[in-house]
């Protein structure tokens, strides 16, 4: 993991823009070496993921793009950045937007959201259903982390994101 924090049971991690809670850390001995396996479950439970359990070798955290959630102090900075006008007025390509969303970086998601929002508000632009879907996906990806860090419900977090976008 990029910030080299020693993980422990109970820590929260972000994978694919979803919040997970580590519930077990195992050291497994194989024929050649010992490997640390991290087991984790979704932090926000739904009907679809209630019994979901995931695991990953610790050495693969960077490759899987798993990171720690932002800290509470960053939340104000995040919302300030979200409410600022986009520096780029150029519309965003759908494939580029999807690629950016897969980076698991909330600050990069902001730029996608702002550019799509500018295009959505531009009456002369052709805001397609595909772009609306990407816009919705970008918001959805931010909701869990914002709700977790800010102590909001998922619905409150979504409203705060929408309000900050304008």
C-alpha positions in Angstrom: 0.0 0.0 0.0 1.3 3.4 -1.0 1.2 4.9 2.5 2.8 1.9 4.1 0.5 1.9 7.1 0.5 -1.3 9.2 -3.1 -2.6 8.7 -5.0 -4.1 11.6 -8.4 -5.8 12.1 -11.1 -3.1 12.1 -9.3 -0.8 9.7 -11.3 0.5 6.7 -9.9 0.4 3.1 -11.2 1.6 -0.2 -11.3 -0.8 -3.2 -13.1 0.2 -6.4 -14.5 3.2 -4.6 -16.3 1.1 -2.0 -15.6 1.1 1.7 -14.6 -2.2 3.3 -13.7 -3.2 6.9 -10.8 -5.6 7.5 -12.1 -8.4 9.8 -9.2 -10.8 9.7 -5.5 -10.9 8.9 -3.9 -14.3 8.3 -0.4 -15.4 7.8 -0.4 -18.5 5.6 2.7 -20.6 5.1 3.3 -22.0 1.7 6.0 -24.3 0.6 8.4 -21.5 -0.2 7.3 -18.5 2.0 4.9 -17.0 4.4 2.2 -14.7 3.0 -0.1 -12.2 4.7 -3.8 -12.4 3.5 -6.2 -9.6 4.3 -9.9 -10.6 4.6 -12.5 -7.8 4.4 -16.2 -7.2 4.1 -18.3 -4.3 2.8 -18.7 -1.6 5.4 -22.1 -0.5 4.1 -24.3 -3.6 3.9 -27.0 -4.1 1.3 -29.2 -7.0 0.4 -26.7 -7.9 -2.4 -23.5 -7.8 -0.4 -24.6 -8.8 3.1 -22.6 -12.1 3.0 -19.8 -11.0 0.7 -16.3 -11.7 1.9 -13.2 -10.8 0.0 -9.5 -11.5 0.5 -6.3 -10.4 -1.1 -2.6 -11.0 -0.4 -1.1 -7.9 1.2 1.6 -7.8 -1.4 -1.1 -7.2 -4.1 -2.6 -4.1 -2.5 -0.9 -1.7 -4.8 -1.7 -3.7 -7.9 -5.3 -3.9 -6.9 -5.3 -0.1 -6.3 -6.5 -0.5 -2.7 -6.0 2.6 -0.5 -7.0 4.0 2.9 -10.0 6.4 3.0 -9.4 10.1 3.1 -9.2 11.6 6.6 -11.9 13.8 8.0 -9.7 16.9 7.7 -9.7 16.4 3.9 -13.4 16.5 3.6 -13.7 20.3 3.6 -10.9 20.4 1.0 -12.8 17.8 -1.0 -16.0 19.8 -1.0 -14.2 23.1 -1.8 -12.6 21.4 -4.8 -15.9 19.9 -5.9 -17.7 23.3 -5.8 -15.0 25.1 -7.8 -15.7 25.6 -11.5 -13.9 23.2 -13.8 -10.6 24.5 -15.2 -11.2 22.8 -18.4 -14.2 23.6 -20.6 -13.5 20.7 -23.0 -16.0 17.9 -22.9 -14.7 14.5 -21.7 -14.6 11.4 -23.7 -16.6 8.5 -22.2 -13.8 6.0 -22.4 -11.4 8.5 -20.7 -14.0 9.2 -18.0 -14.4 5.5 -17.3 -10.6 5.0 -17.2 -10.3 7.9 -14.7 -13.1 6.5 -12.5 -11.3 3.1 -12.3 -8.3 4.8 -10.7 -10.0 4.8 -7.3 -9.0 8.4 -6.7 -11.8 10.7 -5.4 -10.0 13.9 -6.5 -9.8 12.6 -10.1 -13.5 11.7 -9.9 -14.2 15.4 -9.1 -12.7 16.5 -12.4 -14.8 14.0 -14.3 -17.9 15.2 -12.4 -17.2 18.9 -13.0 -16.6 18.5 -16.7 -19.7 16.4 -17.1 -21.7 18.8 -15.1 -20.5 21.7 -17.3 -21.5 19.8 -20.4 -24.9 18.8 -18.8 -25.6 22.5 -18.1 -24.6 23.6 -21.6 -27.8 23.7 -23.6 -25.8 23.6 -26.9 -24.0 20.4 -25.9 -25.3 16.9 -26.6 -25.4 15.3 -23.2 -26.1 11.6 -24.0 -27.5 8.8 -21.9 -24.0 7.3 -21.8 -22.6 10.5 -20.3 -25.5 10.7 -17.8 -24.7 7.1 -16.8 -21.0 8.0 -16.2 -22.1 11.1 -14.3 -24.3 8.9 -12.0 -21.5 6.3 -11.6 -19.0 9.0 -10.6 -21.4 10.3 -7.9 -22.1 6.8 -6.7 -18.4 6.0 -6.4 -17.9 9.0 -4.1 -20.9 8.4 -1.9 -19.7 5.6 0.3 -16.3 7.2 1.1 -17.9 10.6 1.9 -20.6 9.0 4.0 -18.0 7.0 6.0 -15.5 9.8 6.5 -18.2 12.5 7.3 -20.4 10.2 9.4 -23.4 10.8 7.0 -26.0 8.4 5.7 -25.5 7.4 2.1 -28.4 9.6 1.1 -27.0 12.6 2.9 -23.6 12.1 1.3 -25.2 12.0 -2.1 -27.2 15.2 -1.4 -24.0 17.0 -0.2 -22.1 16.0 -3.4 -25.0 17.1 -5.6 -25.3 20.4 -3.7 -21.6 21.1 -4.0 -21.7 20.5 -7.7 -24.3 23.2 -8.0 
